[in-house]
Amino acid sequence: MYVPDNIELNISSVAADTGAAAEELTTAAEYQRKAGRRAACLMLILAIVVAVVLLAVCDHLLSWPLLMPS
């Protein structure tokens, strides 16, 4: 009969698709974790660069003759 074969085919197709979806979710979670680490590293580097620039600007402003305490 045609209907049971079709049902079995659909069940095996769903099982294969579910397995593939689980693998894709695992891969996506790994990519997301790596992206979070990359973003955290970039934020740290940016914070260090901003701190160095601010220190250089503040040091330059404090050594300016008009602002020096007498």
mmCIF file of the N, C-alpha and C atoms, coordinates in Angstrom:
data_MODEL
# 
_entry.id   MODEL 
# 
loop_
_atom_site.group_PDB 
_atom_site.id 
_atom_site.type_symbol 
_atom_site.label_atom_id 
_atom_site.label_alt_id 
_atom_site.label_comp_id 
_atom_site.label_asym_id 
_atom_site.label_entity_id 
_atom_site.label_seq_id 
_atom_site.pdbx_PDB_ins_code 
_atom_site.Cartn_x 
_atom_site.Cartn_y 
_atom_site.Cartn_z 
_atom_site.occupancy 
_atom_site.B_iso_or_equiv 
_atom_site.pdbx_formal_charge 
_atom_site.auth_seq_id 
_atom_site.auth_comp_id 
_atom_site.auth_asym_id 
_atom_site.auth_atom_id 
_atom_site.pdbx_PDB_model_num 
ATOM 1   N N  . MET A 1 1  ? 0.839  -1.176 0.000  1.00 0.00 ? 1  MET A N  1 
ATOM 2   C CA . MET A 1 1  ? 0.000  0.000  0.000  1.00 0.00 ? 1  MET A CA 1 
ATOM 3   C C  . MET A 1 1  ? 0.890  1.247  0.000  1.00 0.00 ? 1  MET A C  1 
ATOM 4   N N  . TYR A 1 2  ? 0.440  2.306  -0.601 1.00 0.00 ? 2  TYR A N  1 
ATOM 5   C CA . TYR A 1 2  ? 1.236  3.517  -0.805 1.00 0.00 ? 2  TYR A CA 1 
ATOM 6   C C  . TYR A 1 2  ? 1.345  4.373  0.451  1.00 0.00 ? 2  TYR A C  1 
ATOM 7   N N  . VAL A 1 3  ? 0.319  4.473  1.264  1.00 0.00 ? 3  VAL A N  1 
ATOM 8   C CA . VAL A 1 3  ? 0.293  5.375  2.418  1.00 0.00 ? 3  VAL A CA 1 
ATOM 9   C C  . VAL A 1 3  ? 1.307  4.986  3.488  1.00 0.00 ? 3  VAL A C  1 
ATOM 10  N N  . PRO A 1 4  ? 1.423  3.726  3.907  1.00 0.00 ? 4  PRO A N  1 
ATOM 11  C CA . PRO A 1 4  ? 2.434  3.405  4.921  1.00 0.00 ? 4  PRO A CA 1 
ATOM 12  C C  . PRO A 1 4  ? 3.863  3.674  4.456  1.00 0.00 ? 4  PRO A C  1 
ATOM 13  N N  . ASP A 1 5  ? 4.142  3.447  3.177  1.00 0.00 ? 5  ASP A N  1 
ATOM 14  C CA . ASP A 1 5  ? 5.481  3.752  2.678  1.00 0.00 ? 5  ASP A CA 1 
ATOM 15  C C  . ASP A 1 5  ? 5.765  5.249  2.772  1.00 0.00 ? 5  ASP A C  1 
ATOM 16  N N  . ASN A 1 6  ? 4.759  6.025  2.459  1.00 0.00 ? 6  ASN A N  1 
ATOM 17  C CA . ASN A 1 6  ? 4.900  7.476  2.522  1.00 0.00 ? 6  ASN A CA 1 
ATOM 18  C C  . ASN A 1 6  ? 5.106  7.937  3.965  1.00 0.00 ? 6  ASN A C  1 
ATOM 19  N N  . ILE A 1 7  ? 4.406  7.327  4.911  1.00 0.00 ? 7  ILE A N  1 
ATOM 20  C CA . ILE A 1 7  ? 4.553  7.677  6.325  1.00 0.00 ? 7  ILE A CA 1 
ATOM 21  C C  . ILE A 1 7  ? 5.949  7.304  6.806  1.00 0.00 ? 7  ILE A C  1 
ATOM 22  N N  . GLU A 1 8  ? 6.430  6.126  6.436  1.00 0.00 ? 8  GLU A N  1 
ATOM 23  C CA . GLU A 1 8  ? 7.777  5.718  6.833  1.00 0.00 ? 8  GLU A CA 1 
ATOM 24  C C  . GLU A 1 8  ? 8.825  6.645  6.244  1.00 0.00 ? 8  GLU A C  1 
ATOM 25  N N  . LEU A 1 9  ? 8.630  7.045  5.000  1.00 0.00 ? 9  LEU A N  1 
ATOM 26  C CA . LEU A 1 9  ? 9.561  7.970  4.358  1.00 0.00 ? 9  LEU A CA 1 
ATOM 27  C C  . LEU A 1 9  ? 9.573  9.310  5.081  1.00 0.00 ? 9  LEU A C  1 
ATOM 28  N N  . ASN A 1 10 ? 8.395  9.799  5.452  1.00 0.00 ? 10 ASN A N  1 
ATOM 29  C CA . ASN A 1 10 ? 8.312  11.064 6.185  1.00 0.00 ? 10 ASN A CA 1 
ATOM 30  C C  . ASN A 1 10 ? 8.972  10.967 7.551  1.00 0.00 ? 10 ASN A C  1 
ATOM 31  N N  . ILE A 1 11 ? 8.798  9.859  8.240  1.00 0.00 ? 11 ILE A N  1 
ATOM 32  C CA . ILE A 1 11 ? 9.404  9.679  9.563  1.00 0.00 ? 11 ILE A CA 1 
ATOM 33  C C  . ILE A 1 11 ? 10.922 9.658  9.451  1.00 0.00 ? 11 ILE A C  1 
ATOM 34  N N  . SER A 1 12 ? 11.451 8.924  8.478  1.00 0.00 ? 12 SER A N  1 
ATOM 35  C CA . SER A 1 12 ? 12.905 8.877  8.324  1.00 0.00 ? 12 SER A CA 1 
ATOM 36  C C  . SER A 1 12 ? 13.448 10.235 7.889  1.00 0.00 ? 12 SER A C  1 
ATOM 37  N N  . SER A 1 13 ? 12.682 10.963 7.076  1.00 0.00 ? 13 SER A N  1 
ATOM 38  C CA . SER A 1 13 ? 13.102 12.298 6.656  1.00 0.00 ? 13 SER A CA 1 
ATOM 39  C C  . SER A 1 13 ? 13.139 13.257 7.845  1.00 0.00 ? 13 SER A C  1 
ATOM 40  N N  . VAL A 1 14 ? 12.137 13.183 8.707  1.00 0.00 ? 14 VAL A N  1 
ATOM 41  C CA . VAL A 1 14 ? 12.099 14.038 9.907  1.00 0.00 ? 14 VAL A CA 1 
ATOM 42  C C  . VAL A 1 14 ? 13.264 13.694 10.831 1.00 0.00 ? 14 VAL A C  1 
ATOM 43  N N  . ALA A 1 15 ? 13.559 12.433 10.979 1.00 0.00 ? 15 ALA A N  1 
ATOM 44  C CA . ALA A 1 15 ? 14.670 12.026 11.836 1.00 0.00 ? 15 ALA A CA 1 
ATOM 45  C C  . ALA A 1 15 ? 15.992 12.568 11.305 1.00 0.00 ? 15 ALA A C  1 
ATOM 46  N N  . ALA A 1 16 ? 16.198 12.484 10.006 1.00 0.00 ? 16 ALA A N  1 
ATOM 47  C CA . ALA A 1 16 ? 17.437 12.996 9.411  1.00 0.00 ? 16 ALA A CA 1 
ATOM 48  C C  . ALA A 1 16 ? 17.503 14.521 9.546  1.00 0.00 ? 16 ALA A C  1 
ATOM 49  N N  . ASP A 1 17 ? 16.389 15.200 9.302  1.00 0.00 ? 17 ASP A N  1 
ATOM 50  C CA . ASP A 1 17 ? 16.370 16.659 9.415  1.00 0.00 ? 17 ASP A CA 1 
ATOM 51  C C  . ASP A 1 17 ? 16.605 17.106 10.854 1.00 0.00 ? 17 ASP A C  1 
ATOM 52  N N  . THR A 1 18 ? 16.070 16.378 11.818 1.00 0.00 ? 18 THR A N  1 
ATOM 53  C CA . THR A 1 18 ? 16.259 16.715 13.223 1.00 0.00 ? 18 THR A CA 1 
ATOM 54  C C  . THR A 1 18 ? 17.725 16.565 13.621 1.00 0.00 ? 18 THR A C  1 
ATOM 55  N N  . GLY A 1 19 ? 18.357 15.515 13.148 1.00 0.00 ? 19 GLY A N  1 
ATOM 56  C CA . GLY A 1 19 ? 19.787 15.319 13.430 1.00 0.00 ? 19 GLY A CA 1 
ATOM 57  C C  . GLY A 1 19 ? 20.635 16.422 12.831 1.00 0.00 ? 19 GLY A C  1 
ATOM 58  N N  . ALA A 1 20 ? 20.326 16.814 11.599 1.00 0.00 ? 20 ALA A N  1 
ATOM 59  C CA . ALA A 1 20 ? 21.073 17.889 10.947 1.00 0.00 ? 20 ALA A CA 1 
ATOM 60  C C  . ALA A 1 20 ? 20.842 19.217 11.674 1.00 0.00 ? 20 ALA A C  1 
ATOM 61  N N  . ALA A 1 21 ? 19.621 19.448 12.133 1.00 0.00 ? 21 ALA A N  1 
ATOM 62  C CA . ALA A 1 21 ? 19.318 20.688 12.858 1.00 0.00 ? 21 ALA A CA 1 
ATOM 63  C C  . ALA A 1 21 ? 20.090 20.743 14.173 1.00 0.00 ? 21 ALA A C  1 
ATOM 64  N N  . ALA A 1 22 ? 20.212 19.620 14.849 1.00 0.00 ? 22 ALA A N  1 
ATOM 65  C CA . ALA A 1 22 ? 20.969 19.590 16.105 1.00 0.00 ? 22 ALA A CA 1 
ATOM 66  C C  . ALA A 1 22 ? 22.434 19.928 15.860 1.00 0.00 ? 22 ALA A C  1 
ATOM 67  N N  . GLU A 1 23 ? 22.995 19.405 14.780 1.00 0.00 ? 23 GLU A N  1 
ATOM 68  C CA . GLU A 1 23 ? 24.393 19.722 14.444 1.00 0.00 ? 23 GLU A CA 1 
ATOM 69  C C  . GLU A 1 23 ? 24.550 21.206 14.130 1.00 0.00 ? 23 GLU A C  1 
ATOM 70  N N  . GLU A 1 24 ? 23.601 21.773 13.398 1.00 0.00 ? 24 GLU A N  1 
ATOM 71  C CA . GLU A 1 24 ? 23.673 23.192 13.066 1.00 0.00 ? 24 GLU A CA 1 
ATOM 72  C C  . GLU A 1 24 ? 23.557 24.064 14.311 1.00 0.00 ? 24 GLU A C  1 
ATOM 73  N N  . LEU A 1 25 ? 22.718 23.667 15.255 1.00 0.00 ? 25 LEU A N  1 
ATOM 74  C CA . LEU A 1 25 ? 22.601 24.433 16.507 1.00 0.00 ? 25 LEU A CA 1 
ATOM 75  C C  . LEU A 1 25 ? 23.895 24.383 17.305 1.00 0.00 ? 25 LEU A C  1 
ATOM 76  N N  . THR A 1 26 ? 24.551 23.238 17.318 1.00 0.00 ? 26 THR A N  1 
ATOM 77  C CA . THR A 1 26 ? 25.830 23.118 18.013 1.00 0.00 ? 26 THR A CA 1 
ATOM 78  C C  . THR A 1 26 ? 26.876 24.022 17.369 1.00 0.00 ? 26 THR A C  1 
ATOM 79  N N  . THR A 1 27 ? 26.917 24.021 16.036 1.00 0.00 ? 27 THR A N  1 
ATOM 80  C CA . THR A 1 27 ? 27.862 24.875 15.323 1.00 0.00 ? 27 THR A CA 1 
ATOM 81  C C  . THR A 1 27 ? 27.558 26.351 15.566 1.00 0.00 ? 27 THR A C  1 
ATOM 82  N N  . ALA A 1 28 ? 26.293 26.716 15.545 1.00 0.00 ? 28 ALA A N  1 
ATOM 83  C CA . ALA A 1 28 ? 25.905 28.107 15.774 1.00 0.00 ? 28 ALA A CA 1 
ATOM 84  C C  . ALA A 1 28 ? 26.270 28.556 17.185 1.00 0.00 ? 28 ALA A C  1 
ATOM 85  N N  . ALA A 1 29 ? 26.092 27.693 18.159 1.00 0.00 ? 29 ALA A N  1 
ATOM 86  C CA . ALA A 1 29 ? 26.449 28.041 19.540 1.00 0.00 ? 29 ALA A CA 1 
ATOM 87  C C  . ALA A 1 29 ? 27.954 28.261 19.668 1.00 0.00 ? 29 ALA A C  1 
ATOM 88  N N  . GLU A 1 30 ? 28.729 27.448 18.978 1.00 0.00 ? 30 GLU A N  1 
ATOM 89  C CA . GLU A 1 30 ? 30.191 27.603 19.013 1.00 0.00 ? 30 GLU A CA 1 
ATOM 90  C C  . GLU A 1 30 ? 30.611 28.928 18.361 1.00 0.00 ? 30 GLU A C  1 
ATOM 91  N N  . TYR A 1 31 ? 30.019 29.250 17.217 1.00 0.00 ? 31 TYR A N  1 
ATOM 92  C CA . TYR A 1 31 ? 30.322 30.521 16.558 1.00 0.00 ? 31 TYR A CA 1 
ATOM 93  C C  . TYR A 1 31 ? 29.945 31.698 17.437 1.00 0.00 ? 31 TYR A C  1 
ATOM 94  N N  . GLN A 1 32 ? 28.806 31.596 18.105 1.00 0.00 ? 32 GLN A N  1 
ATOM 95  C CA . GLN A 1 32 ? 28.358 32.688 18.963 1.00 0.00 ? 32 GLN A CA 1 
ATOM 96  C C  . GLN A 1 32 ? 29.304 32.870 20.148 1.00 0.00 ? 32 GLN A C  1 
ATOM 97  N N  . ARG A 1 33 ? 29.774 31.770 20.719 1.00 0.00 ? 33 ARG A N  1 
ATOM 98  C CA . ARG A 1 33 ? 30.715 31.857 21.829 1.00 0.00 ? 33 ARG A CA 1 
ATOM 99  C C  . ARG A 1 33 ? 32.017 32.516 21.386 1.00 0.00 ? 33 ARG A C  1 
ATOM 100 N N  . LYS A 1 34 ? 32.516 32.123 20.213 1.00 0.00 ? 34 LYS A N  1 
ATOM 101 C CA . LYS A 1 34 ? 33.746 32.719 19.697 1.00 0.00 ? 34 LYS A CA 1 
ATOM 102 C C  . LYS A 1 34 ? 33.559 34.199 19.394 1.00 0.00 ? 34 LYS A C  1 
ATOM 103 N N  . ALA A 1 35 ? 32.398 34.556 18.871 1.00 0.00 ? 35 ALA A N  1 
ATOM 104 C CA . ALA A 1 35 ? 32.123 35.960 18.569 1.00 0.00 ? 35 ALA A CA 1 
ATOM 105 C C  . ALA A 1 35 ? 32.080 36.789 19.849 1.00 0.00 ? 35 ALA A C  1 
ATOM 106 N N  . GLY A 1 36 ? 31.538 36.223 20.917 1.00 0.00 ? 36 GLY A N  1 
ATOM 107 C CA . GLY A 1 36 ? 31.510 36.925 22.201 1.00 0.00 ? 36 GLY A CA 1 
ATOM 108 C C  . GLY A 1 36 ? 32.904 37.155 22.747 1.00 0.00 ? 36 GLY A C  1 
ATOM 109 N N  . ARG A 1 37 ? 33.760 36.151 22.619 1.00 0.00 ? 37 ARG A N  1 
ATOM 110 C CA . ARG A 1 37 ? 35.150 36.311 23.061 1.00 0.00 ? 37 ARG A CA 1 
ATOM 111 C C  . ARG A 1 37 ? 35.862 37.377 22.249 1.00 0.00 ? 37 ARG A C  1 
ATOM 112 N N  . ARG A 1 38 ? 35.632 37.351 20.938 1.00 0.00 ? 38 ARG A N  1 
ATOM 113 C CA . ARG A 1 38 ? 36.267 38.333 20.055 1.00 0.00 ? 38 ARG A CA 1 
ATOM 114 C C  . ARG A 1 38 ? 35.807 39.733 20.413 1.00 0.00 ? 38 ARG A C  1 
ATOM 115 N N  . ALA A 1 39 ? 34.529 39.909 20.667 1.00 0.00 ? 39 ALA A N  1 
ATOM 116 C CA . ALA A 1 39 ? 33.999 41.222 21.036 1.00 0.00 ? 39 ALA A CA 1 
ATOM 117 C C  . ALA A 1 39 ? 34.586 41.694 22.363 1.00 0.00 ? 39 ALA A C  1 
ATOM 118 N N  . ALA A 1 40 ? 34.739 40.793 23.318 1.00 0.00 ? 40 ALA A N  1 
ATOM 119 C CA . ALA A 1 40 ? 35.314 41.164 24.609 1.00 0.00 ? 40 ALA A CA 1 
ATOM 120 C C  . ALA A 1 40 ? 36.776 41.583 24.446 1.00 0.00 ? 40 ALA A C  1 
ATOM 121 N N  . CYS A 1 41 ? 37.522 40.869 23.623 1.00 0.00 ? 41 CYS A N  1 
ATOM 122 C CA . CYS A 1 41 ? 38.923 41.238 23.383 1.00 0.00 ? 41 CYS A CA 1 
ATOM 123 C C  . CYS A 1 41 ? 39.025 42.594 22.702 1.00 0.00 ? 41 CYS A C  1 
ATOM 124 N N  . LEU A 1 42 ? 38.171 42.840 21.726 1.00 0.00 ? 42 LEU A N  1 
ATOM 125 C CA . LEU A 1 42 ? 38.197 44.133 21.044 1.00 0.00 ? 42 LEU A CA 1 
ATOM 126 C C  . LEU A 1 42 ? 37.830 45.274 21.987 1.00 0.00 ? 42 LEU A C  1 
ATOM 127 N N  . MET A 1 43 ? 36.865 45.041 22.865 1.00 0.00 ? 43 MET A N  1 
ATOM 128 C CA . MET A 1 43 ? 36.501 46.071 23.843 1.00 0.00 ? 43 MET A CA 1 
ATOM 129 C C  . MET A 1 43 ? 37.657 46.361 24.798 1.00 0.00 ? 43 MET A C  1 
ATOM 130 N N  . LEU A 1 44 ? 38.374 45.322 25.211 1.00 0.00 ? 44 LEU A N  1 
ATOM 131 C CA . LEU A 1 44 ? 39.525 45.509 26.094 1.00 0.00 ? 44 LEU A CA 1 
ATOM 132 C C  . LEU A 1 44 ? 40.614 46.309 25.393 1.00 0.00 ? 44 LEU A C  1 
ATOM 133 N N  . ILE A 1 45 ? 40.900 45.959 24.144 1.00 0.00 ? 45 ILE A N  1 
ATOM 134 C CA . ILE A 1 45 ? 41.912 46.694 23.383 1.00 0.00 ? 45 ILE A CA 1 
ATOM 135 C C  . ILE A 1 45 ? 41.487 48.149 23.209 1.00 0.00 ? 45 ILE A C  1 
ATOM 136 N N  . LEU A 1 46 ? 40.221 48.370 22.885 1.00 0.00 ? 46 LEU A N  1 
ATOM 137 C CA . LEU A 1 46 ? 39.717 49.732 22.726 1.00 0.00 ? 46 LEU A CA 1 
ATOM 138 C C  . LEU A 1 46 ? 39.830 50.523 24.026 1.00 0.00 ? 46 LEU A C  1 
ATOM 139 N N  . ALA A 1 47 ? 39.518 49.900 25.150 1.00 0.00 ? 47 ALA A N  1 
ATOM 140 C CA . ALA A 1 47 ? 39.619 50.579 26.445 1.00 0.00 ? 47 ALA A CA 1 
ATOM 141 C C  . ALA A 1 47 ? 41.066 50.960 26.747 1.00 0.00 ? 47 ALA A C  1 
ATOM 142 N N  . ILE A 1 48 ? 41.996 50.080 26.412 1.00 0.00 ? 48 ILE A N  1 
ATOM 143 C CA . ILE A 1 48 ? 43.415 50.379 26.649 1.00 0.00 ? 48 ILE A CA 1 
ATOM 144 C C  . ILE A 1 48 ? 43.873 51.531 25.765 1.00 0.00 ? 48 ILE A C  1 
ATOM 145 N N  . VAL A 1 49 ? 43.474 51.525 24.497 1.00 0.00 ? 49 VAL A N  1 
ATOM 146 C CA . VAL A 1 49 ? 43.855 52.606 23.586 1.00 0.00 ? 49 VAL A CA 1 
ATOM 147 C C  . VAL A 1 49 ? 43.279 53.935 24.070 1.00 0.00 ? 49 VAL A C  1 
ATOM 148 N N  . VAL A 1 50 ? 42.014 53.940 24.474 1.00 0.00 ? 50 VAL A N  1 
ATOM 149 C CA . VAL A 1 50 ? 41.392 55.172 24.973 1.00 0.00 ? 50 VAL A CA 1 
ATOM 150 C C  . VAL A 1 50 ? 42.099 55.656 26.229 1.00 0.00 ? 50 VAL A C  1 
ATOM 151 N N  . ALA A 1 51 ? 42.461 54.743 27.116 1.00 0.00 ? 51 ALA A N  1 
ATOM 152 C CA . ALA A 1 51 ? 43.162 55.137 28.345 1.00 0.00 ? 51 ALA A CA 1 
ATOM 153 C C  . ALA A 1 51 ? 44.523 55.750 28.026 1.00 0.00 ? 51 ALA A C  1 
ATOM 154 N N  . VAL A 1 52 ? 45.243 55.170 27.097 1.00 0.00 ? 52 VAL A N  1 
ATOM 155 C CA . VAL A 1 52 ? 46.560 55.712 26.721 1.00 0.00 ? 52 VAL A CA 1 
ATOM 156 C C  . VAL A 1 52 ? 46.408 57.095 26.108 1.00 0.00 ? 52 VAL A C  1 
ATOM 157 N N  . VAL A 1 53 ? 45.416 57.267 25.242 1.00 0.00 ? 53 VAL A N  1 
ATOM 158 C CA . VAL A 1 53 ? 45.201 58.573 24.618 1.00 0.00 ? 53 VAL A CA 1 
ATOM 159 C C  . VAL A 1 53 ? 44.806 59.605 25.672 1.00 0.00 ? 53 VAL A C  1 
ATOM 160 N N  . LEU A 1 54 ? 43.920 59.235 26.573 1.00 0.00 ? 54 LEU A N  1 
ATOM 161 C CA . LEU A 1 54 ? 43.518 60.181 27.632 1.00 0.00 ? 54 LEU A CA 1 
ATOM 162 C C  . LEU A 1 54 ? 44.690 60.546 28.533 1.00 0.00 ? 54 LEU A C  1 
ATOM 163 N N  . LEU A 1 55 ? 45.512 59.586 28.868 1.00 0.00 ? 55 LEU A N  1 
ATOM 164 C CA . LEU A 1 55 ? 46.690 59.887 29.693 1.00 0.00 ? 55 LEU A CA 1 
ATOM 165 C C  . LEU A 1 55 ? 47.644 60.820 28.955 1.00 0.00 ? 55 LEU A C  1 
ATOM 166 N N  . ALA A 1 56 ? 47.828 60.598 27.676 1.00 0.00 ? 56 ALA A N  1 
ATOM 167 C CA . ALA A 1 56 ? 48.712 61.469 26.897 1.00 0.00 ? 56 ALA A CA 1 
ATOM 168 C C  . ALA A 1 56 ? 48.145 62.879 26.811 1.00 0.00 ? 56 ALA A C  1 
ATOM 169 N N  . VAL A 1 57 ? 46.842 63.003 26.603 1.00 0.00 ? 57 VAL A N  1 
ATOM 170 C CA . VAL A 1 57 ? 46.219 64.320 26.504 1.00 0.00 ? 57 VAL A CA 1 
ATOM 171 C C  . VAL A 1 57 ? 46.254 65.027 27.854 1.00 0.00 ? 57 VAL A C  1 
ATOM 172 N N  . CYS A 1 58 ? 45.936 64.336 28.925 1.00 0.00 ? 58 CYS A N  1 
ATOM 173 C CA . CYS A 1 58 ? 45.957 64.949 30.255 1.00 0.00 ? 58 CYS A CA 1 
ATOM 174 C C  . CYS A 1 58 ? 47.363 65.371 30.638 1.00 0.00 ? 58 CYS A C  1 
ATOM 175 N N  . ASP A 1 59 ? 48.354 64.550 30.313 1.00 0.00 ? 59 ASP A N  1 
ATOM 176 C CA . ASP A 1 59 ? 49.742 64.889 30.619 1.00 0.00 ? 59 ASP A CA 1 
ATOM 177 C C  . ASP A 1 59 ? 50.159 66.120 29.830 1.00 0.00 ? 59 ASP A C  1 
ATOM 178 N N  . HIS A 1 60 ? 49.754 66.194 28.583 1.00 0.00 ? 60 HIS A N  1 
ATOM 179 C CA . HIS A 1 60 ? 50.080 67.355 27.745 1.00 0.00 ? 60 HIS A CA 1 
ATOM 180 C C  . HIS A 1 60 ? 49.408 68.612 28.287 1.00 0.00 ? 60 HIS A C  1 
ATOM 181 N N  . LEU A 1 61 ? 48.136 68.502 28.691 1.00 0.00 ? 61 LEU A N  1 
ATOM 182 C CA . LEU A 1 61 ? 47.425 69.669 29.215 1.00 0.00 ? 61 LEU A CA 1 
ATOM 183 C C  . LEU A 1 61 ? 47.994 70.128 30.545 1.00 0.00 ? 61 LEU A C  1 
ATOM 184 N N  . LEU A 1 62 ? 48.397 69.202 31.386 1.00 0.00 ? 62 LEU A N  1 
ATOM 185 C CA . LEU A 1 62 ? 48.952 69.585 32.688 1.00 0.00 ? 62 LEU A CA 1 
ATOM 186 C C  . LEU A 1 62 ? 50.328 70.196 32.569 1.00 0.00 ? 62 LEU A C  1 
ATOM 187 N N  . SER A 1 63 ? 51.044 69.893 31.504 1.00 0.00 ? 63 SER A N  1 
ATOM 188 C CA . SER A 1 63 ? 52.377 70.467 31.337 1.00 0.00 ? 63 SER A CA 1 
ATOM 189 C C  . SER A 1 63 ? 52.325 71.772 30.543 1.00 0.00 ? 63 SER A C  1 
ATOM 190 N N  . TRP A 1 64 ? 51.151 72.219 30.146 1.00 0.00 ? 64 TRP A N  1 
ATOM 191 C CA . TRP A 1 64 ? 51.002 73.467 29.408 1.00 0.00 ? 64 TRP A CA 1 
ATOM 192 C C  . TRP A 1 64 ? 51.264 74.630 30.356 1.00 0.00 ? 64 TRP A C  1 
ATOM 193 N N  . PRO A 1 65 ? 52.071 75.622 29.967 1.00 0.00 ? 65 PRO A N  1 
ATOM 194 C CA . PRO A 1 65 ? 52.498 76.690 30.907 1.00 0.00 ? 65 PRO A CA 1 
ATOM 195 C C  . PRO A 1 65 ? 51.350 77.493 31.515 1.00 0.00 ? 65 PRO A C  1 
ATOM 196 N N  . LEU A 1 66 ? 50.255 77.694 30.810 1.00 0.00 ? 66 LEU A N  1 
ATOM 197 C CA . LEU A 1 66 ? 49.171 78.499 31.369 1.00 0.00 ? 66 LEU A CA 1 
ATOM 198 C C  . LEU A 1 66 ? 48.407 77.773 32.474 1.00 0.00 ? 66 LEU A C  1 
ATOM 199 N N  . LEU A 1 67 ? 48.468 76.461 32.508 1.00 0.00 ? 67 LEU A N  1 
ATOM 200 C CA . LEU A 1 67 ? 47.723 75.722 33.499 1.00 0.00 ? 67 LEU A CA 1 
ATOM 201 C C  . LEU A 1 67 ? 48.581 75.271 34.676 1.00 0.00 ? 67 LEU A C  1 
ATOM 202 N N  . MET A 1 68 ? 49.869 75.533 34.626 1.00 0.00 ? 68 MET A N  1 
ATOM 203 C CA . MET A 1 68 ? 50.740 75.069 35.708 1.00 0.00 ? 68 MET A CA 1 
ATOM 204 C C  . MET A 1 68 ? 50.484 75.916 36.959 1.00 0.00 ? 68 MET A C  1 
ATOM 205 N N  . PRO A 1 69 ? 50.406 75.267 38.102 1.00 0.00 ? 69 PRO A N  1 
ATOM 206 C CA . PRO A 1 69 ? 50.221 76.022 39.355 1.00 0.00 ? 69 PRO A CA 1 
ATOM 207 C C  . PRO A 1 69 ? 51.453 76.847 39.667 1.00 0.00 ? 69 PRO A C  1 
ATOM 208 N N  . SER A 1 70 ? 51.286 77.993 40.308 1.00 0.00 ? 70 SER A N  1 
ATOM 209 C CA . SER A 1 70 ? 52.434 78.847 40.612 1.00 0.00 ? 70 SER A CA 1 
ATOM 210 C C  . SER A 1 70 ? 53.031 78.570 41.959 1.00 0.00 ? 70 SER A C  1 
# 
